[in-house]
Amino acid sequence: DQSTLKEIVESKINEALNGTIAVKYADVLNYAKMVYRLDGSKEEAIKILRLWQKKFSKDEQFVELIEREIRKLN
């Protein structure tokens, strides 16, 4: 069911946040998209992206570009 799926996605997000930076970005972006698709909340998805940025990325412009992509999702 949907709550189980969300728990799986959240555990995968935590794994991604603890991985290598190269893997982490792709994984966190994909999990952020999954959270959006499960919740319908772009803000939740963007919160995950910002959590990744705060911990690992100093490239604000790149993160803003990805945030725009998440906002475009239907």
PDB file of N, H, CA, C and O in Angstrom:
ATOM      1  N   ASP A   1       0.829  -1.197   0.000  1.00  0.00           N
ATOM      2  CA  ASP A   1       0.000   0.000   0.000  1.00  0.00           C
ATOM      3  C   ASP A   1       0.868   1.253   0.000  1.00  0.00           C
ATOM      4  O   ASP A   1       2.094   1.162   0.072  1.00  0.00           O
ATOM      5  N   GLN A   2       0.242   2.409  -0.080  1.00  0.00           N
ATOM      6  H   GLN A   2      -0.753   2.482  -0.139  1.00  0.00           H
ATOM      7  CA  GLN A   2       0.983   3.659  -0.265  1.00  0.00           C
ATOM      8  C   GLN A   2       1.855   4.017   0.931  1.00  0.00           C
ATOM      9  O   GLN A   2       2.954   4.540   0.747  1.00  0.00           O
ATOM     10  N   SER A   3       1.396   3.751   2.150  1.00  0.00           N
ATOM     11  H   SER A   3       0.503   3.326   2.299  1.00  0.00           H
ATOM     12  CA  SER A   3       2.218   4.095   3.319  1.00  0.00           C
ATOM     13  C   SER A   3       3.466   3.224   3.386  1.00  0.00           C
ATOM     14  O   SER A   3       4.527   3.696   3.794  1.00  0.00           O
ATOM     15  N   THR A   4       3.353   1.959   2.992  1.00  0.00           N
ATOM     16  H   THR A   4       2.491   1.575   2.660  1.00  0.00           H
ATOM     17  CA  THR A   4       4.524   1.073   2.949  1.00  0.00           C
ATOM     18  C   THR A   4       5.514   1.566   1.902  1.00  0.00           C
ATOM     19  O   THR A   4       6.720   1.602   2.142  1.00  0.00           O
ATOM     20  N   LEU A   5       4.991   1.945   0.737  1.00  0.00           N
ATOM     21  H   LEU A   5       4.011   1.916   0.542  1.00  0.00           H
ATOM     22  CA  LEU A   5       5.857   2.490  -0.316  1.00  0.00           C
ATOM     23  C   LEU A   5       6.602   3.719   0.183  1.00  0.00           C
ATOM     24  O   LEU A   5       7.799   3.873  -0.060  1.00  0.00           O
ATOM     25  N   LYS A   6       5.885   4.589   0.882  1.00  0.00           N
ATOM     26  H   LYS A   6       4.913   4.463   1.079  1.00  0.00           H
ATOM     27  CA  LYS A   6       6.517   5.813   1.387  1.00  0.00           C
ATOM     28  C   LYS A   6       7.622   5.481   2.392  1.00  0.00           C
ATOM     29  O   LYS A   6       8.674   6.120   2.388  1.00  0.00           O
ATOM     30  N   GLU A   7       7.387   4.485   3.253  1.00  0.00           N
ATOM     31  H   GLU A   7       6.532   3.967   3.257  1.00  0.00           H
ATOM     32  CA  GLU A   7       8.421   4.068   4.214  1.00  0.00           C
ATOM     33  C   GLU A   7       9.661   3.547   3.488  1.00  0.00           C
ATOM     34  O   GLU A   7      10.787   3.856   3.877  1.00  0.00           O
ATOM     35  N   ILE A   8       9.455   2.765   2.443  1.00  0.00           N
ATOM     36  H   ILE A   8       8.540   2.515   2.126  1.00  0.00           H
ATOM     37  CA  ILE A   8      10.582   2.235   1.654  1.00  0.00           C
ATOM     38  C   ILE A   8      11.358   3.384   1.029  1.00  0.00           C
ATOM     39  O   ILE A   8      12.587   3.421   1.096  1.00  0.00           O
ATOM     40  N   VAL A   9      10.638   4.324   0.419  1.00  0.00           N
ATOM     41  H   VAL A   9       9.640   4.294   0.364  1.00  0.00           H
ATOM     42  CA  VAL A   9      11.293   5.474  -0.213  1.00  0.00           C
ATOM     43  C   VAL A   9      12.079   6.266   0.828  1.00  0.00           C
ATOM     44  O   VAL A   9      13.214   6.667   0.570  1.00  0.00           O
ATOM     45  N   GLU A  10      11.486   6.497   2.007  1.00  0.00           N
ATOM     46  H   GLU A  10      10.565   6.171   2.217  1.00  0.00           H
ATOM     47  CA  GLU A  10      12.186   7.255   3.050  1.00  0.00           C
ATOM     48  C   GLU A  10      13.454   6.533   3.503  1.00  0.00           C
ATOM     49  O   GLU A  10      14.469   7.181   3.758  1.00  0.00           O
ATOM     50  N   SER A  11      13.416   5.208   3.606  1.00  0.00           N
ATOM     51  H   SER A  11      12.591   4.681   3.399  1.00  0.00           H
ATOM     52  CA  SER A  11      14.629   4.482   4.001  1.00  0.00           C
ATOM     53  C   SER A  11      15.686   4.574   2.905  1.00  0.00           C
ATOM     54  O   SER A  11      16.879   4.666   3.192  1.00  0.00           O
ATOM     55  N   LYS A  12      15.243   4.548   1.650  1.00  0.00           N
ATOM     56  H   LYS A  12      14.274   4.473   1.416  1.00  0.00           H
ATOM     57  CA  LYS A  12      16.194   4.679   0.534  1.00  0.00           C
ATOM     58  C   LYS A  12      16.802   6.080   0.495  1.00  0.00           C
ATOM     59  O   LYS A  12      17.977   6.239   0.166  1.00  0.00           O
ATOM     60  N   ILE A  13      16.007   7.093   0.830  1.00  0.00           N
ATOM     61  H   ILE A  13      15.052   6.964   1.098  1.00  0.00           H
ATOM     62  CA  ILE A  13      16.532   8.458   0.896  1.00  0.00           C
ATOM     63  C   ILE A  13      17.645   8.519   1.942  1.00  0.00           C
ATOM     64  O   ILE A  13      18.706   9.093   1.696  1.00  0.00           O
ATOM     65  N   ASN A  14      17.398   7.929   3.102  1.00  0.00           N
ATOM     66  H   ASN A  14      16.536   7.462   3.302  1.00  0.00           H
ATOM     67  CA  ASN A  14      18.417   7.925   4.152  1.00  0.00           C
ATOM     68  C   ASN A  14      19.671   7.196   3.701  1.00  0.00           C
ATOM     69  O   ASN A  14      20.782   7.643   3.988  1.00  0.00           O
ATOM     70  N   GLU A  15      19.510   6.080   2.999  1.00  0.00           N
ATOM     71  H   GLU A  15      18.608   5.717   2.765  1.00  0.00           H
ATOM     72  CA  GLU A  15      20.679   5.368   2.459  1.00  0.00           C
ATOM     73  C   GLU A  15      21.429   6.257   1.472  1.00  0.00           C
ATOM     74  O   GLU A  15      22.657   6.335   1.503  1.00  0.00           O
ATOM     75  N   ALA A  16      20.685   6.923   0.601  1.00  0.00           N
ATOM     76  H   ALA A  16      19.688   6.860   0.575  1.00  0.00           H
ATOM     77  CA  ALA A  16      21.325   7.783  -0.405  1.00  0.00           C
ATOM     78  C   ALA A  16      22.090   8.923   0.254  1.00  0.00           C
ATOM     79  O   ALA A  16      23.181   9.286  -0.187  1.00  0.00           O
ATOM     80  N   LEU A  17      21.513   9.485   1.312  1.00  0.00           N
ATOM     81  H   LEU A  17      20.627   9.190   1.670  1.00  0.00           H
ATOM     82  CA  LEU A  17      22.181  10.594   1.992  1.00  0.00           C
ATOM     83  C   LEU A  17      23.458  10.146   2.696  1.00  0.00           C
ATOM     84  O   LEU A  17      24.298  10.977   3.042  1.00  0.00           O
ATOM     85  N   ASN A  18      23.610   8.856   2.909  1.00  0.00           N
ATOM     86  H   ASN A  18      22.928   8.181   2.628  1.00  0.00           H
ATOM     87  CA  ASN A  18      24.816   8.340   3.547  1.00  0.00           C
ATOM     88  C   ASN A  18      25.809   7.734   2.556  1.00  0.00           C
ATOM     89  O   ASN A  18      26.856   7.229   2.959  1.00  0.00           O
ATOM     90  N   GLY A  19      25.486   7.782   1.268  1.00  0.00           N
ATOM     91  H   GLY A  19      24.635   8.192   0.940  1.00  0.00           H
ATOM     92  CA  GLY A  19      26.338   7.174   0.242  1.00  0.00           C
ATOM     93  C   GLY A  19      27.402   8.120  -0.269  1.00  0.00           C
ATOM     94  O   GLY A  19      27.705   9.132   0.362  1.00  0.00           O
ATOM     95  N   THR A  20      27.965   7.785  -1.413  1.00  0.00           N
ATOM     96  H   THR A  20      27.719   6.963  -1.926  1.00  0.00           H
ATOM     97  CA  THR A  20      28.969   8.662  -2.025  1.00  0.00           C
ATOM     98  C   THR A  20      28.254   9.821  -2.715  1.00  0.00           C
ATOM     99  O   THR A  20      27.083   9.703  -3.075  1.00  0.00           O
ATOM    100  N   ILE A  21      28.941  10.916  -2.896  1.00  0.00           N
ATOM    101  H   ILE A  21      29.893  11.012  -2.603  1.00  0.00           H
ATOM    102  CA  ILE A  21      28.298  12.106  -3.442  1.00  0.00           C
ATOM    103  C   ILE A  21      27.739  11.851  -4.846  1.00  0.00           C
ATOM    104  O   ILE A  21      26.633  12.303  -5.141  1.00  0.00           O
ATOM    105  N   ALA A  22      28.459  11.149  -5.713  1.00  0.00           N
ATOM    106  H   ALA A  22      29.357  10.782  -5.472  1.00  0.00           H
ATOM    107  CA  ALA A  22      27.998  10.910  -7.080  1.00  0.00           C
ATOM    108  C   ALA A  22      26.699  10.104  -7.087  1.00  0.00           C
ATOM    109  O   ALA A  22      25.758  10.441  -7.805  1.00  0.00           O
ATOM    110  N   VAL A  23      26.655   9.058  -6.300  1.00  0.00           N
ATOM    111  H   VAL A  23      27.420   8.784  -5.716  1.00  0.00           H
ATOM    112  CA  VAL A  23      25.454   8.232  -6.219  1.00  0.00           C
ATOM    113  C   VAL A  23      24.349   9.013  -5.524  1.00  0.00           C
ATOM    114  O   VAL A  23      23.188   8.976  -5.930  1.00  0.00           O
ATOM    115  N   LYS A  24      24.726   9.705  -4.493  1.00  0.00           N
ATOM    116  H   LYS A  24      25.670   9.735  -4.163  1.00  0.00           H
ATOM    117  CA  LYS A  24      23.771  10.415  -3.656  1.00  0.00           C
ATOM    118  C   LYS A  24      22.899  11.380  -4.460  1.00  0.00           C
ATOM    119  O   LYS A  24      21.682  11.397  -4.276  1.00  0.00           O
ATOM    120  N   TYR A  25      23.485  12.173  -5.336  1.00  0.00           N
ATOM    121  H   TYR A  25      24.474  12.159  -5.486  1.00  0.00           H
ATOM    122  CA  TYR A  25      22.686  13.168  -6.038  1.00  0.00           C
ATOM    123  C   TYR A  25      21.622  12.510  -6.902  1.00  0.00           C
ATOM    124  O   TYR A  25      20.449  12.873  -6.816  1.00  0.00           O
ATOM    125  N   ALA A  26      22.008  11.557  -7.725  1.00  0.00           N
ATOM    126  H   ALA A  26      22.961  11.262  -7.795  1.00  0.00           H
ATOM    127  CA  ALA A  26      21.052  10.884  -8.612  1.00  0.00           C
ATOM    128  C   ALA A  26      19.979  10.181  -7.792  1.00  0.00           C
ATOM    129  O   ALA A  26      18.793  10.269  -8.107  1.00  0.00           O
ATOM    130  N   ASP A  27      20.396   9.488  -6.748  1.00  0.00           N
ATOM    131  H   ASP A  27      21.360   9.417  -6.493  1.00  0.00           H
ATOM    132  CA  ASP A  27      19.433   8.766  -5.915  1.00  0.00           C
ATOM    133  C   ASP A  27      18.472   9.714  -5.223  1.00  0.00           C
ATOM    134  O   ASP A  27      17.260   9.498  -5.247  1.00  0.00           O
ATOM    135  N   VAL A  28      18.996  10.754  -4.611  1.00  0.00           N
ATOM    136  H   VAL A  28      19.980  10.930  -4.591  1.00  0.00           H
ATOM    137  CA  VAL A  28      18.133  11.677  -3.878  1.00  0.00           C
ATOM    138  C   VAL A  28      17.160  12.360  -4.834  1.00  0.00           C
ATOM    139  O   VAL A  28      15.993  12.551  -4.489  1.00  0.00           O
ATOM    140  N   LEU A  29      17.614  12.727  -6.016  1.00  0.00           N
ATOM    141  H   LEU A  29      18.562  12.571  -6.296  1.00  0.00           H
ATOM    142  CA  LEU A  29      16.711  13.331  -7.000  1.00  0.00           C
ATOM    143  C   LEU A  29      15.595  12.353  -7.357  1.00  0.00           C
ATOM    144  O   LEU A  29      14.425  12.732  -7.392  1.00  0.00           O
ATOM    145  N   ASN A  30      15.952  11.096  -7.623  1.00  0.00           N
ATOM    146  H   ASN A  30      16.902  10.787  -7.595  1.00  0.00           H
ATOM    147  CA  ASN A  30      14.932  10.107  -7.967  1.00  0.00           C
ATOM    148  C   ASN A  30      13.972   9.862  -6.814  1.00  0.00           C
ATOM    149  O   ASN A  30      12.766   9.740  -7.030  1.00  0.00           O
ATOM    150  N   TYR A  31      14.489   9.787  -5.590  1.00  0.00           N
ATOM    151  H   TYR A  31      15.469   9.886  -5.414  1.00  0.00           H
ATOM    152  CA  TYR A  31      13.609   9.574  -4.445  1.00  0.00           C
ATOM    153  C   TYR A  31      12.726  10.792  -4.192  1.00  0.00           C
ATOM    154  O   TYR A  31      11.571  10.652  -3.790  1.00  0.00           O
ATOM    155  N   ALA A  32      13.265  11.981  -4.426  1.00  0.00           N
ATOM    156  H   ALA A  32      14.204  12.095  -4.752  1.00  0.00           H
ATOM    157  CA  ALA A  32      12.452  13.192  -4.296  1.00  0.00           C
ATOM    158  C   ALA A  32      11.282  13.138  -5.279  1.00  0.00           C
ATOM    159  O   ALA A  32      10.157  13.501  -4.936  1.00  0.00           O
ATOM    160  N   LYS A  33      11.555  12.686  -6.495  1.00  0.00           N
ATOM    161  H   LYS A  33      12.469  12.392  -6.773  1.00  0.00           H
ATOM    162  CA  LYS A  33      10.488  12.547  -7.492  1.00  0.00           C
ATOM    163  C   LYS A  33       9.467  11.498  -7.042  1.00  0.00           C
ATOM    164  O   LYS A  33       8.263  11.683  -7.222  1.00  0.00           O
ATOM    165  N   MET A  34       9.949  10.402  -6.459  1.00  0.00           N
ATOM    166  H   MET A  34      10.927  10.252  -6.313  1.00  0.00           H
ATOM    167  CA  MET A  34       9.029   9.371  -5.975  1.00  0.00           C
ATOM    168  C   MET A  34       8.141   9.910  -4.864  1.00  0.00           C
ATOM    169  O   MET A  34       6.939   9.644  -4.846  1.00  0.00           O
ATOM    170  N   VAL A  35       8.724  10.667  -3.932  1.00  0.00           N
ATOM    171  H   VAL A  35       9.700  10.883  -3.947  1.00  0.00           H
ATOM    172  CA  VAL A  35       7.933  11.252  -2.849  1.00  0.00           C
ATOM    173  C   VAL A  35       6.851  12.149  -3.445  1.00  0.00           C
ATOM    174  O   VAL A  35       5.708  12.137  -2.988  1.00  0.00           O
ATOM    175  N   TYR A  36       7.210  12.915  -4.453  1.00  0.00           N
ATOM    176  H   TYR A  36       8.139  12.924  -4.825  1.00  0.00           H
ATOM    177  CA  TYR A  36       6.210  13.767  -5.106  1.00  0.00           C
ATOM    178  C   TYR A  36       5.085  12.916  -5.691  1.00  0.00           C
ATOM    179  O   TYR A  36       3.907  13.236  -5.531  1.00  0.00           O
ATOM    180  N   ARG A  37       5.456  11.836  -6.365  1.00  0.00           N
ATOM    181  H   ARG A  37       6.413  11.575  -6.495  1.00  0.00           H
ATOM    182  CA  ARG A  37       4.433  11.000  -6.999  1.00  0.00           C
ATOM    183  C   ARG A  37       3.555  10.283  -5.966  1.00  0.00           C
ATOM    184  O   ARG A  37       2.367  10.068  -6.205  1.00  0.00           O
ATOM    185  N   LEU A  38       4.137   9.917  -4.823  1.00  0.00           N
ATOM    186  H   LEU A  38       5.102  10.092  -4.629  1.00  0.00           H
ATOM    187  CA  LEU A  38       3.363   9.247  -3.774  1.00  0.00           C
ATOM    188  C   LEU A  38       2.491  10.221  -2.993  1.00  0.00           C
ATOM    189  O   LEU A  38       1.342   9.918  -2.673  1.00  0.00           O
ATOM    190  N   ASP A  39       3.041  11.386  -2.689  1.00  0.00           N
ATOM    191  H   ASP A  39       3.975  11.632  -2.949  1.00  0.00           H
ATOM    192  CA  ASP A  39       2.368  12.372  -1.839  1.00  0.00           C
ATOM    193  C   ASP A  39       1.603  13.423  -2.630  1.00  0.00           C
ATOM    194  O   ASP A  39       0.621  13.991  -2.151  1.00  0.00           O
ATOM    195  N   GLY A  40       2.068  13.670  -3.845  1.00  0.00           N
ATOM    196  H   GLY A  40       2.865  13.209  -4.234  1.00  0.00           H
ATOM    197  CA  GLY A  40       1.530  14.797  -4.597  1.00  0.00           C
ATOM    198  C   GLY A  40       2.054  16.123  -4.063  1.00  0.00           C
ATOM    199  O   GLY A  40       1.517  17.181  -4.390  1.00  0.00           O
ATOM    200  N   SER A  41       3.109  16.068  -3.235  1.00  0.00           N
ATOM    201  H   SER A  41       3.545  15.208  -2.970  1.00  0.00           H
ATOM    202  CA  SER A  41       3.641  17.280  -2.619  1.00  0.00           C
ATOM    203  C   SER A  41       5.015  17.622  -3.188  1.00  0.00           C
ATOM    204  O   SER A  41       6.011  16.964  -2.889  1.00  0.00           O
ATOM    205  N   LYS A  42       5.044  18.649  -3.999  1.00  0.00           N
ATOM    206  H   LYS A  42       4.234  19.183  -4.242  1.00  0.00           H
ATOM    207  CA  LYS A  42       6.331  19.101  -4.532  1.00  0.00           C
ATOM    208  C   LYS A  42       7.188  19.665  -3.409  1.00  0.00           C
ATOM    209  O   LYS A  42       8.415  19.566  -3.449  1.00  0.00           O
ATOM    210  N   GLU A  43       6.541  20.259  -2.401  1.00  0.00           N
ATOM    211  H   GLU A  43       5.545  20.340  -2.368  1.00  0.00           H
ATOM    212  CA  GLU A  43       7.305  20.834  -1.287  1.00  0.00           C
ATOM    213  C   GLU A  43       8.065  19.744  -0.527  1.00  0.00           C
ATOM    214  O   GLU A  43       9.205  19.965  -0.117  1.00  0.00           O
ATOM    215  N   GLU A  44       7.453  18.577  -0.333  1.00  0.00           N
ATOM    216  H   GLU A  44       6.527  18.398  -0.666  1.00  0.00           H
ATOM    217  CA  GLU A  44       8.147  17.463   0.329  1.00  0.00           C
ATOM    218  C   GLU A  44       9.344  17.028  -0.510  1.00  0.00           C
ATOM    219  O   GLU A  44      10.426  16.780   0.023  1.00  0.00           O
ATOM    220  N   ALA A  45       9.148  16.938  -1.821  1.00  0.00           N
ATOM    221  H   ALA A  45       8.269  17.139  -2.254  1.00  0.00           H
ATOM    222  CA  ALA A  45      10.228  16.524  -2.722  1.00  0.00           C
ATOM    223  C   ALA A  45      11.372  17.536  -2.677  1.00  0.00           C
ATOM    224  O   ALA A  45      12.542  17.154  -2.643  1.00  0.00           O
ATOM    225  N   ILE A  46      11.035  18.810  -2.677  1.00  0.00           N
ATOM    226  H   ILE A  46      10.085  19.119  -2.705  1.00  0.00           H
ATOM    227  CA  ILE A  46      12.060  19.856  -2.653  1.00  0.00           C
ATOM    228  C   ILE A  46      12.773  19.872  -1.303  1.00  0.00           C
ATOM    229  O   ILE A  46      13.966  20.167  -1.231  1.00  0.00           O
ATOM    230  N   LYS A  47      12.045  19.555  -0.238  1.00  0.00           N
ATOM    231  H   LYS A  47      11.076  19.314  -0.296  1.00  0.00           H
ATOM    232  CA  LYS A  47      12.660  19.481   1.087  1.00  0.00           C
ATOM    233  C   LYS A  47      13.778  18.430   1.090  1.00  0.00           C
ATOM    234  O   LYS A  47      14.829  18.644   1.694  1.00  0.00           O
ATOM    235  N   ILE A  48      13.552  17.305   0.421  1.00  0.00           N
ATOM    236  H   ILE A  48      12.698  17.131  -0.069  1.00  0.00           H
ATOM    237  CA  ILE A  48      14.579  16.263   0.320  1.00  0.00           C
ATOM    238  C   ILE A  48      15.794  16.795  -0.454  1.00  0.00           C
ATOM    239  O   ILE A  48      16.937  16.592  -0.046  1.00  0.00           O
ATOM    240  N   LEU A  49      15.534  17.464  -1.554  1.00  0.00           N
ATOM    241  H   LEU A  49      14.605  17.629  -1.886  1.00  0.00           H
ATOM    242  CA  LEU A  49      16.622  18.048  -2.345  1.00  0.00           C
ATOM    243  C   LEU A  49      17.425  19.043  -1.513  1.00  0.00           C
ATOM    244  O   LEU A  49      18.655  19.044  -1.568  1.00  0.00           O
ATOM    245  N   ARG A  50      16.746  19.883  -0.749  1.00  0.00           N
ATOM    246  H   ARG A  50      15.747  19.881  -0.704  1.00  0.00           H
ATOM    247  CA  ARG A  50      17.428  20.873   0.084  1.00  0.00           C
ATOM    248  C   ARG A  50      18.218  20.214   1.213  1.00  0.00           C
ATOM    249  O   ARG A  50      19.285  20.693   1.597  1.00  0.00           O
ATOM    250  N   LEU A  51      17.683  19.110   1.741  1.00  0.00           N
ATOM    251  H   LEU A  51      16.817  18.721   1.429  1.00  0.00           H
ATOM    252  CA  LEU A  51      18.425  18.362   2.763  1.00  0.00           C
ATOM    253  C   LEU A  51      19.746  17.864   2.176  1.00  0.00           C
ATOM    254  O   LEU A  51      20.793  17.956   2.816  1.00  0.00           O
ATOM    255  N   TRP A  52      19.686  17.338   0.955  1.00  0.00           N
ATOM    256  H   TRP A  52      18.835  17.264   0.434  1.00  0.00           H
ATOM    257  CA  TRP A  52      20.905  16.888   0.273  1.00  0.00           C
ATOM    258  C   TRP A  52      21.856  18.063   0.087  1.00  0.00           C
ATOM    259  O   TRP A  52      23.050  17.951   0.365  1.00  0.00           O
ATOM    260  N   GLN A  53      21.326  19.190  -0.384  1.00  0.00           N
ATOM    261  H   GLN A  53      20.356  19.281  -0.610  1.00  0.00           H
ATOM    262  CA  GLN A  53      22.177  20.356  -0.639  1.00  0.00           C
ATOM    263  C   GLN A  53      22.845  20.832   0.641  1.00  0.00           C
ATOM    264  O   GLN A  53      24.043  21.116   0.652  1.00  0.00           O
ATOM    265  N   LYS A  54      22.082  20.918   1.707  1.00  0.00           N
ATOM    266  H   LYS A  54      21.109  20.688   1.698  1.00  0.00           H
ATOM    267  CA  LYS A  54      22.616  21.422   2.972  1.00  0.00           C
ATOM    268  C   LYS A  54      23.777  20.565   3.454  1.00  0.00           C
ATOM    269  O   LYS A  54      24.758  21.071   3.999  1.00  0.00           O
ATOM    270  N   LYS A  55      23.649  19.251   3.243  1.00  0.00           N
ATOM    271  H   LYS A  55      22.853  18.840   2.800  1.00  0.00           H
ATOM    272  CA  LYS A  55      24.669  18.337   3.740  1.00  0.00           C
ATOM    273  C   LYS A  55      25.883  18.245   2.806  1.00  0.00           C
ATOM    274  O   LYS A  55      27.012  18.104   3.276  1.00  0.00           O
ATOM    275  N   PHE A  56      25.658  18.325   1.487  1.00  0.00           N
ATOM    276  H   PHE A  56      24.741  18.440   1.105  1.00  0.00           H
ATOM    277  CA  PHE A  56      26.742  17.987   0.559  1.00  0.00           C
ATOM    278  C   PHE A  56      27.074  18.986  -0.541  1.00  0.00           C
ATOM    279  O   PHE A  56      28.218  19.027  -0.994  1.00  0.00           O
ATOM    280  N   SER A  57      26.132  19.779  -0.979  1.00  0.00           N
ATOM    281  H   SER A  57      25.203  19.747  -0.612  1.00  0.00           H
ATOM    282  CA  SER A  57      26.369  20.560  -2.195  1.00  0.00           C
ATOM    283  C   SER A  57      26.418  22.051  -1.897  1.00  0.00           C
ATOM    284  O   SER A  57      25.569  22.589  -1.187  1.00  0.00           O
ATOM    285  N   LYS A  58      27.425  22.701  -2.450  1.00  0.00           N
ATOM    286  H   LYS A  58      28.116  22.263  -3.027  1.00  0.00           H
ATOM    287  CA  LYS A  58      27.524  24.149  -2.303  1.00  0.00           C
ATOM    288  C   LYS A  58      27.098  24.844  -3.597  1.00  0.00           C
ATOM    289  O   LYS A  58      27.181  26.068  -3.700  1.00  0.00           O
ATOM    290  N   ASP A  59      26.645  24.071  -4.578  1.00  0.00           N
ATOM    291  H   ASP A  59      26.578  23.077  -4.495  1.00  0.00           H
ATOM    292  CA  ASP A  59      26.294  24.629  -5.884  1.00  0.00           C
ATOM    293  C   ASP A  59      24.818  25.017  -5.928  1.00  0.00           C
ATOM    294  O   ASP A  59      23.979  24.243  -6.389  1.00  0.00           O
ATOM    295  N   GLU A  60      24.510  26.215  -5.449  1.00  0.00           N
ATOM    296  H   GLU A  60      25.192  26.844  -5.075  1.00  0.00           H
ATOM    297  CA  GLU A  60      23.123  26.685  -5.353  1.00  0.00           C
ATOM    298  C   GLU A  60      22.429  26.718  -6.715  1.00  0.00           C
ATOM    299  O   GLU A  60      21.269  26.320  -6.820  1.00  0.00           O
ATOM    300  N   GLN A  61      23.119  27.187  -7.757  1.00  0.00           N
ATOM    301  H   GLN A  61      24.061  27.511  -7.671  1.00  0.00           H
ATOM    302  CA  GLN A  61      22.486  27.289  -9.077  1.00  0.00           C
ATOM    303  C   GLN A  61      22.073  25.922  -9.606  1.00  0.00           C
ATOM    304  O   GLN A  61      21.000  25.781 -10.193  1.00  0.00           O
ATOM    305  N   PHE A  62      22.914  24.920  -9.401  1.00  0.00           N
ATOM    306  H   PHE A  62      23.786  25.035  -8.924  1.00  0.00           H
ATOM    307  CA  PHE A  62      22.602  23.576  -9.872  1.00  0.00           C
ATOM    308  C   PHE A  62      21.378  23.034  -9.137  1.00  0.00           C
ATOM    309  O   PHE A  62      20.492  22.442  -9.753  1.00  0.00           O
ATOM    310  N   VAL A  63      21.330  23.236  -7.827  1.00  0.00           N
ATOM    311  H   VAL A  63      22.050  23.717  -7.327  1.00  0.00           H
ATOM    312  CA  VAL A  63      20.197  22.763  -7.034  1.00  0.00           C
ATOM    313  C   VAL A  63      18.924  23.507  -7.437  1.00  0.00           C
ATOM    314  O   VAL A  63      17.854  22.901  -7.495  1.00  0.00           O
ATOM    315  N   GLU A  64      19.020  24.798  -7.714  1.00  0.00           N
ATOM    316  H   GLU A  64      19.890  25.290  -7.667  1.00  0.00           H
ATOM    317  CA  GLU A  64      17.853  25.561  -8.169  1.00  0.00           C
ATOM    318  C   GLU A  64      17.324  25.026  -9.492  1.00  0.00           C
ATOM    319  O   GLU A  64      16.112  24.981  -9.707  1.00  0.00           O
ATOM    320  N   LEU A  65      18.235  24.618 -10.387  1.00  0.00           N
ATOM    321  H   LEU A  65      19.219  24.655 -10.213  1.00  0.00           H
ATOM    322  CA  LEU A  65      17.830  24.038 -11.662  1.00  0.00           C
ATOM    323  C   LEU A  65      17.027  22.750 -11.431  1.00  0.00           C
ATOM    324  O   LEU A  65      15.980  22.551 -12.048  1.00  0.00           O
ATOM    325  N   ILE A  66      17.515  21.889 -10.552  1.00  0.00           N
ATOM    326  H   ILE A  66      18.365  22.051 -10.051  1.00  0.00           H
ATOM    327  CA  ILE A  66      16.810  20.646 -10.252  1.00  0.00           C
ATOM    328  C   ILE A  66      15.474  20.951  -9.566  1.00  0.00           C
ATOM    329  O   ILE A  66      14.470  20.297  -9.847  1.00  0.00           O
ATOM    330  N   GLU A  67      15.460  21.935  -8.675  1.00  0.00           N
ATOM    331  H   GLU A  67      16.276  22.467  -8.447  1.00  0.00           H
ATOM    332  CA  GLU A  67      14.209  22.317  -8.012  1.00  0.00           C
ATOM    333  C   GLU A  67      13.169  22.748  -9.046  1.00  0.00           C
ATOM    334  O   GLU A  67      11.994  22.400  -8.928  1.00  0.00           O
ATOM    335  N   ARG A  68      13.596  23.502 -10.054  1.00  0.00           N
ATOM    336  H   ARG A  68      14.550  23.785 -10.150  1.00  0.00           H
ATOM    337  CA  ARG A  68      12.667  23.895 -11.119  1.00  0.00           C
ATOM    338  C   ARG A  68      12.116  22.685 -11.847  1.00  0.00           C
ATOM    339  O   ARG A  68      10.940  22.651 -12.208  1.00  0.00           O
ATOM    340  N   GLU A  69      12.987  21.669 -12.068  1.00  0.00           N
ATOM    341  H   GLU A  69      13.943  21.697 -11.775  1.00  0.00           H
ATOM    342  CA  GLU A  69      12.533  20.442 -12.725  1.00  0.00           C
ATOM    343  C   GLU A  69      11.474  19.728 -11.883  1.00  0.00           C
ATOM    344  O   GLU A  69      10.487  19.227 -12.422  1.00  0.00           O
ATOM    345  N   ILE A  70      11.675  19.681 -10.578  1.00  0.00           N
ATOM    346  H   ILE A  70      12.477  20.089 -10.141  1.00  0.00           H
ATOM    347  CA  ILE A  70      10.684  19.044  -9.695  1.00  0.00           C
ATOM    348  C   ILE A  70       9.362  19.824  -9.758  1.00  0.00           C
ATOM    349  O   ILE A  70       8.285  19.229  -9.798  1.00  0.00           O
ATOM    350  N   ARG A  71       9.455  21.138  -9.767  1.00  0.00           N
ATOM    351  H   ARG A  71      10.330  21.621  -9.735  1.00  0.00           H
ATOM    352  CA  ARG A  71       8.221  21.958  -9.815  1.00  0.00           C
ATOM    353  C   ARG A  71       7.451  21.746 -11.107  1.00  0.00           C
ATOM    354  O   ARG A  71       6.237  21.949 -11.137  1.00  0.00           O
ATOM    355  N   LYS A  72       8.137  21.335 -12.192  1.00  0.00           N
ATOM    356  H   LYS A  72       9.123  21.169 -12.168  1.00  0.00           H
ATOM    357  CA  LYS A  72       7.472  21.105 -13.474  1.00  0.00           C
ATOM    358  C   LYS A  72       6.762  19.754 -13.532  1.00  0.00           C
ATOM    359  O   LYS A  72       5.942  19.534 -14.423  1.00  0.00           O
ATOM    360  N   LEU A  73       7.057  18.849 -12.606  1.00  0.00           N
ATOM    361  H   LEU A  73       7.723  19.028 -11.882  1.00  0.00           H
ATOM    362  CA  LEU A  73       6.461  17.507 -12.647  1.00  0.00           C
ATOM    363  C   LEU A  73       4.940  17.583 -12.549  1.00  0.00           C
ATOM    364  O   LEU A  73       4.385  18.449 -11.873  1.00  0.00           O
ATOM    365  N   ASN A  74       4.280  16.649 -13.243  1.00  0.00           N
ATOM    366  H   ASN A  74       4.731  15.945 -13.793  1.00  0.00           H
ATOM    367  CA  ASN A  74       2.814  16.569 -13.175  1.00  0.00           C
ATOM    368  C   ASN A  74       2.382  15.321 -12.455  1.00  0.00           C
ATOM    369  O   ASN A  74       1.185  15.082 -12.299  1.00  0.00           O
TER     370      ASN A  74
END
